[in-house]
Amino acid sequence: MPSQPQETPPPAGSRIAQRLAGAHFQDAWCIHTAQTGAPALAYFLAAVARTPRWIEWCMQARNRVGHIVGLKDLGTLSQIDPQRPASAYQPGERVGVFTVLENRADEALIGDSDKHLNVVLSIHRAPVAGREDQVAITVTTVVHVHNLLGHLYMLPVAPMHRRIAPAVLAALGRVQPAAA
């Protein structure tokens, strides 16, 4: 049975750790779930495919308000191709609201850049000590702000993110990715 998401430090040795310096915002959430042999990005795809409706409404509201101040429309988290395997995503391709930066079996980096900030998410997969049937999935978010608009943007986004990230990750308790 999967655990509930817990706030945690970013995984030691993860590639996202190189992006922590100078970050305006960072957090990491971890859940232990069934080991399926799937790559890290597959766990993210499984979770966002079950994004709670309230989160999709928040993304739609963000896009409407963001349009007023000239931010791009990101779409919604769950805008993914459910038939496309995680291993098929290459750097530069879109996966939901993000662009793939790296896609490796143990860690995927996805993100987005706009005039106000850069955001990078790491989906990190690691074995759970003493539990061959479990894997720890950690989602780390790092935000670098560029200007006043970015600081203003993060005022409502940071506290909302602390609700959204664990809610999305909790979906792994309801659905598992297919094995690679």
Backbone as a ProteinNet text record, in pm:
[ID]
protein_1_A
[PRIMARY]
MPSQPQETPPPAGSRIAQRLAGAHFQDAWCIHTAQTGAPALAYFLAAVARTPRWIEWCMQARNRVGHIVGLKDLGTLSQIDPQRPASAYQPGERVGVFTVLENRADEALIGDSDKHLNVVLSIHRAPVAGREDQVAITVTTVVHVHNLLGHLYMLPVAPMHRRIAPAVLAALGRVQPAAA
[TERTIARY]
83.9	0	88	64.2	143.9	126.9	229	224.1	159.9	147.2	103	226.8	218.2	334.1	382.5	513.3	577.6	677.7	684.8	785.6	922.8	1021.4	1153.4	1258.5	1384.7	1489.1	1500.9	1554	1578.4	1670.5	1652.8	1736.2	1885.4	1964.8	2110.2	2157.7	2243.8	2298.4	2206	2090	1998.7	2050.9	2010.5	2053.1	1985.5	1872.6	1806	1888.7	1969.9	2050.4	2140.6	2182.5	2268	2193.7	2063.7	1982.5	1929.4	1967.5	1914.5	1974.7	2099.6	2166.6	2091.1	2063.7	1997.9	1849.6	1790	1646.4	1563.3	1457.6	1362.5	1267.9	1238.8	1146.5	1196.6	1183.9	1211.8	1133.5	1089.3	1035.6	1046.3	1032.4	1038.6	939.2	869.7	769.7	798.7	788.1	820.8	704.5	684.1	586.8	650.4	623.5	666.6	549.1	576.8	471.4	525.9	441.9	481.8	591.6	689.8	797.7	743.7	737.1	685.5	793.1	911.2	1016.2	1004.5	907.1	886.1	989.3	1023.6	1115.7	1047.9	1129.8	1080.3	965.8	979.8	876.8	742.6	743.5	617.7	535.7	602.1	529.7	463.1	532.7	474.7	353.3	367.3	256.6	135.8	160.5	50.1	-19.4	58	-0.6	-80.4	-22	-92.9	-213.8	-215.6	-333.9	-455.2	-430.2	-537.1	-538.5	-495.3	-491.8	-629.8	-638.9	-769.8	-826.8	-956.4	-1025.4	-996.3	-987.6	-964.4	-829.6	-731.7	-602	-613.9	-690.8	-712.6	-782.3	-877.7	-944	-844.1	-752.3	-648.9	-561.2	-523.9	-440.6	-516.4	-644.3	-723.6	-733.1	-752.7	-758.1	-622.7	-513	-378.3	-359.9	-407.3	-391.2	-472	-593.5	-676.4	-614.3	-572.9	-513.7	-376.8	-299.1	-166.9	-172.5	-275.1	-292.2	-301.4	-365.7	-383.8	-249.3	-152.4	-21.5	83.7	39.6	129.5	202.1	155.6	217.4	155.4	233.1	181.5	82.8	-8.3	-106.1	-34.9	-27.4	42.3	-45.4	-176.6	-265.5	-286.9	-309.9	-334	-239.4	-220.7	-129.3	-164	-292.3	-333.9	-337.1	-292.3	-289.7	-171	-185	-80.7	-144.7	-64.8	-111	-103.1	-216.5	-212.6	-155	-143.8	-89.2	62.1	118.7	261	344.2	437.9	521.4	619.7	653.1	744.6	878.5	925.3	1056.1	1058.5	942.7	935.7	957.3	948.6	964.9	1111.9	1142.6	1279.4	1294	1416.7	1437.9	1382.9	1314.5	1253.8	1106.8	1057.3	916.3	832.8	705.9	613.4	553.2	538.5	467.2	376	249.2	157.3	201	214.6	251.4	402.2	479.3	624.2	694	821.4	910	1009.3	1034.6	1131.4	1271.9	1346.6	1486	1579.7	1549.9	1623	1522.2	1545.8	1455.7	1538.6	1575.7	1653	1569.3	1607.6	1529	1513.8	1619.3	1614.4	1567.8	1573.7	1532.9	1498.6	1387.1	1347.8	1342.7	1392.5	1382.9	1291.4	1189.6	1095	1080.8	1046	1035.9	972	974.2	920.3	989.3	1003.7	1061.8	968.4	958.6	883.3	959.3	910	983.4	994.6	908.5	907.5	982.1	998	1066.3	1099.7	1186	1215.3	1173.3	1108.4	1071.8	1123.2	1181.5	1227	1175.9	1117.6	1074.6	1162.7	1196.5	1265.7	1169.8	1158.9	1088.5	1197.7	1223.8	1337.1	1284.2	1339.2	1298.9	1417.9	1394.5	1501.5	1440.5	1515.6	1464.5	1445.7	1352.3	1331.3	1409.9	1499.3	1584.6	1501.2	1538.1	1471.2	1335.7	1295.1	1163.4	1178.8	1201.4	1217.9	1092.1	977	850.2	811.3	896	865	970.8	927.6	1016.2	977	1077.3	1052.3	1049.7	939.9	926.7	927.8	1027.7	1040.2	1025.3	934	915.9	969.6	1073	1137.1	1109.1	1068	1041	1139.8	1200.5	1295	1251.9	1238.1	1196	1300.4	1342.3	1430.4	1349.7	1337.7	1259.3	1349.9	1295.3	1372.5	1346.4	1225	1189.5	1074.6	1026.5	918.1	792.8	762.1	645.2	658.9	778.4	800.5	778	824.6	803.3	655	584.2	440.2	366.5	406.8	346.6	359	476.6	501.4	426.8	377.6	304.6	185.8	97	-10.2	32	128.8	165.2	238.4	330	407.1	317.7	224.1	138.9	45.8	1.6	-83.4	-2.9	121.6	206.3	223.1	230.8	247.2	123.1	13.4	-107.3	-115.4	-78	-90.4	8.2	135.8	237.5	203	170.9	137.1	5	-89	-216.6	-196.4	-109	-79.3	-3.3	95.4	175.8	91.5	-8	-95.3	-170.6	-183.5	-251.8	-182	-53.8	16.5	-40.6	-115.8	-184.9	-308.2	-349.1	-470.9	-441.9	-322.2	-289.7	-139.2	-96.9	44.9	82.3	204.8	249.3	276.1	264.7	297	447.8	488.3	630.6	692.5	819.3	891.1	909.8
-119.3	0	125.2	218.7	340.9	425.3	501.3	594.1	724.9	817.5	952.6	1036.1	1134.4	1218.8	1290.3	1296.1	1363.4	1464.2	1581.2	1678.2	1624.1	1648.3	1589.1	1679.5	1662.7	1733.6	1672.9	1746.5	1686.7	1565.4	1464.3	1343.9	1374.7	1316.2	1332.5	1276.3	1349.2	1303.5	1321.1	1380.8	1401.3	1513.7	1511.9	1615.7	1749.9	1748.4	1874.5	1951.8	1881.6	1946.6	2054.6	2037.3	2136.3	2266.3	2265.5	2383.1	2455.1	2409.6	2467	2603.3	2627.3	2752.4	2872.8	2967.5	3091.7	3079.6	2966.9	2948.2	3038.8	3095.1	3174.8	3082.6	2966.5	2870.4	2730.6	2642.3	2501.3	2419.7	2304.5	2206.6	2068.9	1967.6	1829	1747.3	1658.6	1570.3	1427.8	1334	1194.2	1104.1	1001.1	898	762.8	666	528.1	457.8	391.9	326.1	197.9	126.1	-3.2	11.8	-75.8	-81.6	-156.2	-87.1	-149.7	-167.7	-114.4	-118.4	-5.8	81.1	193.2	302.6	381	493.5	604.8	695.8	803.3	881.5	919.7	1000.9	927.9	796.1	719.8	740.8	754.5	779.7	917.3	1015.6	1149.1	1144.1	1075.3	1065.8	997.2	893.1	823	914.2	994	1084.4	1196.2	1263.7	1377.6	1333.7	1209.9	1159.8	1157.8	1158.7	1157.1	1286.5	1395.5	1523.6	1558.5	1593.5	1634.6	1753.3	1752.7	1855.9	1997.2	2014	2147.7	2203.8	2116.8	2162.5	2208.6	2136.6	2177.6	2313.8	2337.1	2467.2	2576.7	2547.4	2644.8	2678.2	2577.1	2601.9	2685.7	2658.8	2737.6	2882.6	2904	3040	3108.9	3036.8	3091.9	3137.2	3056.2	3090.6	3214.1	3226.2	3344.2	3471.6	3465.9	3583.1	3612.8	3509.9	3528	3594.1	3562.6	3622.8	3774.8	3823.7	3967.9	4038.6	3973.7	4036.1	3985.7	3914.5	3874.2	3742.5	3658.6	3527.8	3427.9	3327.9	3229.7	3134.5	3083.2	2983.9	2849.4	2790.7	2663.7	2542.8	2561.3	2445.4	2390	2259.2	2196.5	2078.3	2038.3	1928.8	1799.3	1771	1640.9	1634.8	1739.5	1737.8	1654.9	1524.4	1431.8	1325.1	1259.4	1148.7	1021.9	966.2	850.1	724.4	723.5	607.5	617	734.3	754	708.7	618.5	573	680.9	679.8	779	779.5	663.7	654.4	722	751.9	815.1	965.8	1025.3	1170.8	1207.4	1299.2	1344.9	1490.3	1532.9	1672.7	1766.9	1870.8	1969.6	1944.2	1824.2	1793.2	1832.4	1864.3	1901.4	1776.5	1782.6	1681	1758.2	1771.1	1854.8	1999.3	2064.9	2207	2228.5	2122.5	2131.5	2086.6	2123.3	2078.2	1981	1871	1772.6	1830.4	1830.7	1875.5	1755.1	1654.7	1527.9	1418.3	1300	1187.9	1060.9	1032.1	912.1	821.7	696.6	599.3	638.9	692.5	723.2	865.4	956	1093.8	1161.7	1231.6	1314.3	1458.3	1549	1691.9	1752.1	1823	1890.7	2033.3	2124.9	2262.2	2353.6	2480.9	2583.3	2715.1	2799	2931	3034.3	3146.2	3259.7	3384	3498.8	3621.2	3648.6	3589.3	3619	3517.6	3393.7	3292.4	3169.3	3085.3	2950.6	2853	2745.4	2639.7	2507.5	2426.8	2293.1	2196.2	2086.7	1977.4	1857.4	1788.8	1661.4	1554.2	1447.3	1327.4	1224	1188.3	1103.1	970.4	862.1	727	659.5	602.4	532.4	414.7	307.2	193.5	231.8	166.3	183.6	73.5	113.5	17.3	-90.8	-214.7	-327.3	-363	-296.5	-321.9	-333.9	-453.1	-472.4	-438.3	-442	-415.1	-267.3	-182	-40.2	47	163.6	264.3	398.5	483.7	619.1	712	781.4	879.9	1016.9	1097.9	1232.2	1333.1	1426.5	1536.8	1662.4	1718.5	1840.2	1952.9	2066.4	2184.2	2293.6	2355.1	2464.7	2579.6	2698.1	2817.1	2926.4	2981.1	3098	3213.1	3319.3	3436.6	3535.7	3599	3694.3	3840.4	3871	4012.2	4029.8	4153.3	4184.6	4102.7	4086.8	4006.1	3864	3807.9	3674.4	3668.7	3771	3775.9	3788	3873.1	3888.5	3758.3	3694.2	3567.9	3461.1	3456.6	3352.6	3375.6	3496.5	3520.8	3425.6	3411.5	3313.4	3172	3161.3	3029.6	2944.4	3001.5	2922.5	2849.7	2916.4	2841.1	2742	2776.6	2682.3	2559.8	2582.6	2471.3	2371	2419.8	2331.3	2244.7	2277.9	2192.7	2106.8	2166.8	2098.4	1983	2006.3	1902.5	1772.6	1774.9	1648.2	1589.7	1674.4	1622.6	1545.6	1596.2	1525.8	1397	1405.3	1287.6	1179.8	1220.3	1123.8	1035.6	1082.4	1001.9	868.3	860.5	732.8	626.4	667.1	570.7	512.8	576.1	530.3	462	485.5	429.9	408	304.4	274.6	280.2	322.7	323.4	180.6	161.9	32.2	10.9	-113.7	-145.6	-110	-76.9	-37.7	-156.2
0	0	0	-90.2	-95.4	30.6	60.7	172.9	127	219.9	185.9	157	67.5	38.9	164.9	179.5	292	238	301.5	261.8	302.3	218.7	236.1	173	207.9	132.2	-8	-104.8	-236.8	-221.5	-304.5	-292.8	-310.1	-223	-232.9	-366.7	-433.6	-560.8	-679.9	-659.7	-772.7	-862.3	-988.6	-1082.2	-1054.2	-985.4	-951.1	-847.9	-770.1	-666.2	-725.1	-848.7	-914.6	-942.3	-933.9	-966.7	-842.3	-724.2	-600.5	-566.7	-601.6	-565.7	-620.3	-532.7	-573.1	-599.1	-567.5	-593.3	-502.6	-559.1	-483.1	-405.8	-464.3	-402.8	-434.5	-336.5	-359.3	-258.3	-301.9	-209.2	-271.6	-189.2	-235.9	-155.8	-226.6	-167	-211.7	-120.2	-149.6	-110.4	-189.6	-158.1	-187.5	-104.2	-130.8	-195.8	-306.3	-381.6	-443.4	-513.8	-570	-673.9	-667.3	-765.8	-887.7	-999.1	-1121.5	-1227.2	-1202.8	-1303.9	-1404.4	-1386.2	-1477.6	-1452	-1555.4	-1535.3	-1454.8	-1404.3	-1317.9	-1382.3	-1507.9	-1572.1	-1578.3	-1585.4	-1589.4	-1463.5	-1349.5	-1224.9	-1228.9	-1283.9	-1298.9	-1391.8	-1505.9	-1601.4	-1538.6	-1459.5	-1392.7	-1292.8	-1222	-1123.2	-1189.3	-1290.6	-1350.3	-1432.2	-1476.4	-1547.4	-1454.9	-1325.4	-1225	-1143.8	-1205.5	-1135.5	-1082.6	-954.6	-900.4	-978.2	-994.4	-1073.2	-1021.6	-890.4	-835.2	-882.4	-904.9	-953.4	-1098.6	-1177.4	-1316.8	-1320.6	-1230.3	-1223.4	-1187.4	-1095	-1058.1	-1178.2	-1255.6	-1374.8	-1476.6	-1495.1	-1589	-1542.3	-1411.7	-1357.1	-1375.2	-1350.9	-1369.2	-1512.8	-1607.4	-1748.7	-1786.9	-1732.6	-1762.7	-1705.3	-1578.5	-1514.4	-1576	-1601.3	-1660.7	-1796.6	-1872.9	-2006.3	-1995.7	-1890.7	-1871.6	-1857.4	-1792.3	-1771.9	-1870.8	-1974.1	-2081.3	-2061.3	-1970.2	-1951.9	-2048.6	-2085.5	-2180	-2112.3	-2191.9	-2147.2	-2141.8	-2024	-2007.1	-2033.3	-2038.1	-2046.3	-1906.4	-1897.2	-1767.2	-1748.8	-1624.2	-1592.3	-1664.7	-1675.1	-1728.6	-1880.9	-1949.3	-2095.8	-2144.5	-2134.5	-2177.8	-2264.7	-2343.5	-2426	-2342.3	-2298.8	-2209.9	-2275.3	-2407.7	-2478.4	-2500	-2477.7	-2504.7	-2384.8	-2405.7	-2293.4	-2248.8	-2121.4	-2064.9	-2136.7	-2177.5	-2242.3	-2379.7	-2436.9	-2569.1	-2563.7	-2444.9	-2432.9	-2441.1	-2531.8	-2554.7	-2509	-2474.4	-2437.8	-2545.4	-2497.5	-2586.3	-2614.5	-2586.6	-2610	-2488.5	-2515.7	-2408.1	-2345.7	-2213.7	-2137.8	-2042.3	-2079.5	-2002.9	-2011.1	-1896.3	-1893.6	-1897.8	-1904.3	-1895	-2022.6	-2032	-2138.5	-2077.2	-2146.5	-2098.7	-2114.3	-2005.6	-2006.5	-2009.8	-1929.3	-1925.5	-1895.9	-1951.2	-1924.1	-1908.8	-1786.1	-1755	-1665.8	-1657.3	-1581.2	-1435.1	-1374.6	-1231.8	-1201	-1299.3	-1275.2	-1406.9	-1405.4	-1519.9	-1472	-1553.2	-1526.5	-1631.3	-1583.9	-1671.7	-1621.2	-1707.8	-1660.8	-1761.3	-1725.3	-1813.3	-1779.5	-1879.5	-1861.6	-1921.8	-1856	-1907.4	-1863.5	-1899.1	-1870.2	-1720.5	-1640.5	-1497.7	-1411.6	-1460.6	-1380.4	-1462.8	-1404.9	-1455.7	-1347.1	-1386.9	-1292.8	-1348	-1260.4	-1296.8	-1191.6	-1239.4	-1152.2	-1179.3	-1073.3	-1082.2	-1034.4	-1112.1	-1067.2	-1049.3	-925.4	-889.8	-835.6	-887.2	-845.7	-779.2	-659.4	-588.4	-512.2	-497.6	-420.2	-273.5	-208.6	-65.3	4.7	93.5	163.2	232.2	205.4	269.3	211.1	103.4	42.7	-108.5	-158	-302.4	-380.5	-314.4	-381.5	-378.6	-319.2	-303.9	-371.3	-413.6	-470.1	-408.8	-385.4	-337.7	-458.7	-476.7	-583.3	-516.6	-552.4	-496.3	-608.4	-589.2	-683.5	-616.2	-676.5	-625.9	-724	-671.5	-753.5	-716.3	-817	-797.4	-888.7	-828.6	-903.7	-888.1	-1001.5	-1005.3	-1063.4	-986.3	-1024.8	-1097.7	-1204.4	-1284.9	-1252.1	-1204	-1191.7	-1092.3	-1081.2	-987.8	-1018.7	-1147	-1184.2	-1128.8	-1135.9	-1081.6	-931.6	-860.7	-714.8	-682.8	-755.7	-735	-769.7	-877.5	-920.8	-811.9	-748.8	-648.8	-517.8	-491.5	-366.6	-350.2	-449.5	-433.9	-474.1	-565.9	-618.8	-515.5	-439.6	-342.6	-243.2	-175.9	-82.1	-152.9	-273.2	-347.8	-390.1	-429.5	-470.8	-357.1	-233.7	-118.6	-95.8	-159	-156.1	-282.4	-395.4	-524	-537	-505.8	-525.2	-451.7	-322.4	-256.8	-306	-348.4	-399	-529.4	-616.4	-741.6	-710.9	-624.3	-590.9	-522.4	-445.9	-378.5	-477.2	-601.7	-703.6	-725.5	-691.9	-707	-614.2	-514.4	-430.3	-496.1	-605.9	-674.9	-807.2	-864.7	-995.7	-1003.7	-1072	-1087.3	-1235.8	-1264.9	-1404.7	-1452.9	-1581.6	-1639.7	-1634.2	-1621.7	-1620.2	-1754.3	-1749.4	-1872.1	-1963.2
[MASK]
++++++++++++++++++++++++++++++++++++++++++++++++++++++++++++++++++++++++++++++++++++++++++++++++++++++++++++++++++++++++++++++++++++++++++++++++++++++++++++++++++++++++++++++++++++

